[in-house]
Amino acid sequence: MTRTDEEWERKRAELAARGRAAHGRGSGTRFAPSNALVDGRWLGALTHRELKVWHVLFRMADRGGRATVSHGRIARDAGIRREHAARTTKRLEHLGLVRVRVRGRTVGQAGKRTANEYELLVPEPRTNSADGGTNEEPE
């Protein structure tokens, strides 16, 4: 028996209501940000660099979706420059994909580089302005 699209949507809504990811059994909320990124049509809206940085943060995040990592480490793992890592994390925060908590900056340490804490957020689905603001596939 194959499920219709309506049945799949009903199942996803049921799993989300129970606080579980829509994909995979027993995955809890670990993959919820990743699933929302794909299901919400974010992949086409993000640049290659933004996807790299987001995946580095996702890989380093704990089960609660938080990662404490420096821009230098992000840059090294993503294969980009440190300045680009800093700019890209700000962009991801602006898009609502991560929440940044700046750590360790006190008055006497203004120039000291530290590791920030990043919280991966479950993004809202993007609407496609070309099709009148709906999320349905074109036929």
WOQUI-V581580 format. One record per residue. N is the residue number from 1. RES is the residue in one letter. SS is DSSP state (alpha for helix, beta for strand, coil for the rest). PHI is phi in degrees with one decimal (none if undefined). PSI is psi as a letter, one per 30 degrees, with the letter a starting at -180 (* if undefined). Layout:
n=N res=RES ss=SS phi=PHI psi=PSI
n=N res=RES ss=SS phi=PHI psi=PSI
This chain:
n=1 res=M ss=coil phi=none psi=k
n=2 res=T ss=coil phi=-100.9 psi=k
n=3 res=R ss=coil phi=-90.6 psi=k
n=4 res=T ss=coil phi=-82.2 psi=l
n=5 res=D ss=alpha phi=-59.4 psi=e
n=6 res=E ss=alpha phi=-64.6 psi=e
n=7 res=E ss=alpha phi=-66.7 psi=e
n=8 res=W ss=alpha phi=-63.6 psi=e
n=9 res=E ss=alpha phi=-64.1 psi=e
n=10 res=R ss=alpha phi=-62.3 psi=e
n=11 res=K ss=alpha phi=-64.9 psi=e
n=12 res=R ss=alpha phi=-61.4 psi=e
n=13 res=A ss=alpha phi=-64.1 psi=e
n=14 res=E ss=alpha phi=-63.7 psi=e
n=15 res=L ss=alpha phi=-66.7 psi=e
n=16 res=A ss=alpha phi=-64.5 psi=e
n=17 res=A ss=alpha phi=-65.8 psi=e
n=18 res=R ss=coil phi=-85.3 psi=g
n=19 res=G ss=coil phi=81.9 psi=g
n=20 res=R ss=coil phi=-115.4 psi=l
n=21 res=A ss=coil phi=-69.2 psi=l
n=22 res=A ss=coil phi=-76.9 psi=f
n=23 res=H ss=coil phi=-117.4 psi=k
n=24 res=G ss=coil phi=82.5 psi=k
n=25 res=R ss=coil phi=-81.5 psi=k
n=26 res=G ss=coil phi=67.3 psi=g
n=27 res=S ss=coil phi=-80.3 psi=f
n=28 res=G ss=coil phi=60.4 psi=b
n=29 res=T ss=coil phi=-101.9 psi=g
n=30 res=R ss=coil phi=-56.6 psi=e
n=31 res=F ss=coil phi=-100.4 psi=g
n=32 res=A ss=alpha phi=-58.6 psi=e
n=33 res=P ss=alpha phi=-62.7 psi=e
n=34 res=S ss=alpha phi=-65.8 psi=e
n=35 res=N ss=alpha phi=-63.1 psi=e
n=36 res=A ss=alpha phi=-66.4 psi=e
n=37 res=L ss=alpha phi=-63.3 psi=e
n=38 res=V ss=alpha phi=-76.2 psi=e
n=39 res=D ss=alpha phi=-64.7 psi=f
n=40 res=G ss=coil phi=-87.6 psi=g
n=41 res=R ss=coil phi=62.4 psi=h
n=42 res=W ss=coil phi=-83.8 psi=f
n=43 res=L ss=coil phi=-59.0 psi=e
n=44 res=G ss=coil phi=-76.4 psi=f
n=45 res=A ss=coil phi=-93.2 psi=f
n=46 res=L ss=coil phi=-97.6 psi=k
n=47 res=T ss=coil phi=-78.0 psi=l
n=48 res=H ss=alpha phi=-59.0 psi=e
n=49 res=R ss=alpha phi=-64.8 psi=e
n=50 res=E ss=alpha phi=-63.2 psi=e
n=51 res=L ss=alpha phi=-64.9 psi=e
n=52 res=K ss=alpha phi=-59.9 psi=e
n=53 res=V ss=alpha phi=-64.6 psi=e
n=54 res=W ss=alpha phi=-61.5 psi=e
n=55 res=H ss=alpha phi=-67.9 psi=e
n=56 res=V ss=alpha phi=-63.2 psi=e
n=57 res=L ss=alpha phi=-63.0 psi=e
n=58 res=F ss=alpha phi=-62.3 psi=e
n=59 res=R ss=alpha phi=-65.0 psi=e
n=60 res=M ss=alpha phi=-87.9 psi=f
n=61 res=A ss=coil phi=-72.2 psi=k
n=62 res=D ss=coil phi=-80.7 psi=a
n=63 res=R ss=coil phi=-63.2 psi=f
n=64 res=G ss=coil phi=-84.5 psi=f
n=65 res=G ss=coil phi=83.4 psi=g
n=66 res=R ss=beta phi=-115.2 psi=k
n=67 res=A ss=beta phi=-130.9 psi=k
n=68 res=T ss=beta phi=-108.4 psi=j
n=69 res=V ss=beta phi=-153.5 psi=k
n=70 res=S ss=coil phi=-88.6 psi=l
n=71 res=H ss=alpha phi=-63.9 psi=e
n=72 res=G ss=alpha phi=-63.1 psi=e
n=73 res=R ss=alpha phi=-68.8 psi=e
n=74 res=I ss=alpha phi=-59.5 psi=e
n=75 res=A ss=alpha phi=-61.2 psi=e
n=76 res=R ss=alpha phi=-62.2 psi=e
n=77 res=D ss=alpha phi=-71.5 psi=e
n=78 res=A ss=alpha phi=-87.3 psi=f
n=79 res=G ss=coil phi=74.8 psi=h
n=80 res=I ss=coil phi=-129.0 psi=l
n=81 res=R ss=coil phi=-77.4 psi=l
n=82 res=R ss=alpha phi=-58.8 psi=e
n=83 res=E ss=alpha phi=-61.8 psi=e
n=84 res=H ss=alpha phi=-68.9 psi=e
n=85 res=A ss=alpha phi=-63.0 psi=e
n=86 res=A ss=alpha phi=-63.7 psi=e
n=87 res=R ss=alpha phi=-65.3 psi=e
n=88 res=T ss=alpha phi=-70.6 psi=e
n=89 res=T ss=alpha phi=-65.3 psi=e
n=90 res=K ss=alpha phi=-64.8 psi=e
n=91 res=R ss=alpha phi=-65.3 psi=e
n=92 res=L ss=alpha phi=-63.5 psi=e
n=93 res=E ss=alpha phi=-67.2 psi=e
n=94 res=H ss=alpha phi=-61.3 psi=e
n=95 res=L ss=alpha phi=-76.3 psi=f
n=96 res=G ss=coil phi=85.1 psi=g
n=97 res=L ss=coil phi=-92.8 psi=f
n=98 res=V ss=beta phi=-138.8 psi=l
n=99 res=R ss=beta phi=-117.0 psi=k
n=100 res=V ss=beta phi=-105.0 psi=k
n=101 res=R ss=beta phi=-117.6 psi=j
n=102 res=V ss=coil phi=-71.7 psi=k
n=103 res=R ss=coil phi=-121.7 psi=k
n=104 res=G ss=coil phi=75.1 psi=g
n=105 res=R ss=coil phi=-95.9 psi=j
n=106 res=T ss=coil phi=-112.4 psi=l
n=107 res=V ss=alpha phi=-58.7 psi=e
n=108 res=G ss=alpha phi=-79.6 psi=f
n=109 res=Q ss=alpha phi=-123.5 psi=h
n=110 res=A ss=coil phi=-58.2 psi=e
n=111 res=G ss=coil phi=-97.0 psi=f
n=112 res=K ss=coil phi=-76.3 psi=k
n=113 res=R ss=coil phi=-88.0 psi=k
n=114 res=T ss=coil phi=-132.6 psi=l
n=115 res=A ss=coil phi=-93.0 psi=k
n=116 res=N ss=beta phi=-85.9 psi=l
n=117 res=E ss=beta phi=-104.6 psi=k
n=118 res=Y ss=beta phi=-114.7 psi=k
n=119 res=E ss=beta phi=-112.4 psi=k
n=120 res=L ss=beta phi=-75.5 psi=k
n=121 res=L ss=coil phi=-103.1 psi=l
n=122 res=V ss=coil phi=-85.6 psi=j
n=123 res=P ss=coil phi=-74.4 psi=l
n=124 res=E ss=coil phi=-72.9 psi=k
n=125 res=P ss=coil phi=-62.4 psi=k
n=126 res=R ss=coil phi=-84.2 psi=k
n=127 res=T ss=coil phi=-101.1 psi=k
n=128 res=N ss=beta phi=-96.4 psi=j
n=129 res=S ss=alpha phi=-66.6 psi=f
n=130 res=A ss=alpha phi=-71.3 psi=f
n=131 res=D ss=alpha phi=-107.5 psi=g
n=132 res=G ss=coil phi=83.9 psi=g
n=133 res=G ss=coil phi=88.2 psi=g
n=134 res=T ss=beta phi=-103.2 psi=l
n=135 res=N ss=coil phi=-102.1 psi=g
n=136 res=E ss=coil phi=-80.5 psi=k
n=137 res=E ss=coil phi=-70.3 psi=k
n=138 res=P ss=coil phi=-69.0 psi=k
n=139 res=E ss=coil phi=-99.7 psi=*
